[in-house]
Amino acid sequence: MPTYSFNNATPFEAIQVGEYISDDLAAMGMTQKELSQRTGIPAPHINQIIKGKRRITAEQSIAIAQIMGYEDALLYMLQAQHDIDKAKLAKQNDVKSSMLKIAAVL
């Protein structure tokens, strides 16, 4: 009998890494512009990462982590988890769509 594992669980949603950054910036009282100035990452890139329109790179993860007090790899790992969750949700939606097509034929 197969065992259940959280590694095989399908998430309810894929959380963008930018949501974590945005929440922590607010908690720290820091603006995106300040983060940009302190990290050397262009402000439009910071904004696009926060809005989920740009993936964070390893270099950006390290730079932001050093300013915000994270482990260097944290944001990069959260980006990878987001990508995995997004793929699982897409697969789940494909299965649901196929089931609906089959049910419509019956």
JOMO-V444680 format. One record per backbone hydrogen bond with DSSP energy under -1.0 kcal/mol. CO is the residue of the C=O (numbers start at 1). NH is the residue of the N-H. Records with the same first field share a line. If there is no record, write none. Layout:
CO = NH ; NH
This chain:
5 = 8
16 = 19
17 = 21
18 = 22
19 = 23
20 = 24
21 = 25
22 = 26
23 = 27
24 = 28
25 = 30
31 = 35
32 = 36
33 = 37
34 = 38
35 = 39
36 = 40
42 = 46
43 = 47
44 = 48
45 = 49
46 = 50
47 = 51
48 = 53 ; 54
49 = 52
57 = 61
58 = 62
59 = 63
60 = 64
61 = 65
62 = 66
63 = 67
64 = 68
65 = 69 ; 70
71 = 74
73 = 77
74 = 78
75 = 79
76 = 80
77 = 81
78 = 82
79 = 83
80 = 84
81 = 85
82 = 86
83 = 87
84 = 88
85 = 89
86 = 90
87 = 91
88 = 92
89 = 93
90 = 94
91 = 95
92 = 96
93 = 97
94 = 98
95 = 99
96 = 100
97 = 101
98 = 102
99 = 103
100 = 104
101 = 105
102 = 106
